[in-house]
Amino acid sequence: MESLRSGPLPDHPDLEVAVALPRLLHEDFVARGTRHDERMNDEQVILAVKAHRAVLERVGLEPPKLPFRHHSGFYDYWRKNGMSGGGGWQARRECIEGLLGPTLRALEGLQEIEYEQRFKNGPAAPSRTSSSPPSARSRRSCCGTR
């Protein structure tokens, strides 16, 4: 995770990694908030969030503003915001979807644009790594344009 903060991985384009990270974070926060069987510990979540932020910036998207940094912070957040007790699991799932869902949808949209561009250009067209975003993608918020 730490190496993602300093630049793209040689074998995985930034856009591919940018899609995988919110999926990982989403899955792990939902696991923490519903079954308590998360795969990452607090330190690993902190690194994943930092890597997520760095990769999103490289693909030209504004990272989401998470109100917590790790599982323990998410636990405190849900307790302070009425997501405990009856209906709490669903409220926590909806919370995570609201925080990470727009990012994932924006990234999937970029993947679709990239796919269509490659299809349009033919099979011999080189694949972009998305590490230097085209000007048409300039800096966008995950929830829309800025």
Buried (B, 14 or more C-beta within 10 A) or exposed (E): BEEBEEEBBEEEBBBBBBBBBBEBBBBBBBBBBBEEEBEBEBEBBBBBBBBBBBBBBBBBBBBBEBEBEBBEBBBEBBEEEEBBEEEBBEBBBEBBBEBBBBBBEBBEEBBEBBEEEBEEEEEEEEEBBBBEBEEEEEEBBBBEEE
